[in-house]
């Protein structure tokens, strides 16, 4: 089409080419804007979040280390308490092996005579020696006995002494035959009784 001497078809084609170029340029600009917005969003929001997450992980790690330390300390404390409790039990059991002062008096004045009677041993004399310190508050006390009995009665008497709940040891023994028919023995025996005295200052 020709108007006023201009070929409009040719001019329209030129303008369409220019418009197409402008549209392509606009698309490029839009894409560039989108990319810029994405990068800005990443730098403004995502990166700080990563830093916060990293810091949170470091804080959590520190708390975990503190918690592990506390757990180790608690476990060690429980172990120490368990060991102490075991030692207390062992000490209590050890103390029960020794005479208390009251138990020792009862043993000398009553129990020892009862054991002798049960085993048909006739005690003629009983001598209490001077107590000797053995270890801290543990003392040994010598007890000298003289009695007459038969051989079987002597063995049973010694066995009963050895099986007594508290520690009593036969430190020495002397045997003399008093009669032959029946066989009667004159026995002199020294016992050691072990007594524990609690410190009254405690």
Secondary structure, 3 states (H helix, E strand, C coil): CEECCEEHHHHHHHHHHHHHHHHHHHHHHHHHHHHHHHHHHHHHHHHHHHHHHHHHHHHHHHHHHHHHHHHHHHHHHHHHHHHHHHHHHHHHHHHHCCECHHHHHHHHHHHHHHHHHHCCCEEEEEEECCCEEEECCEEEEEEEEEEEECHHHHHHHHHHHHCCCCCEEEEEEEEEEEEECCEEEEEEEEEEEEEECCCCCC
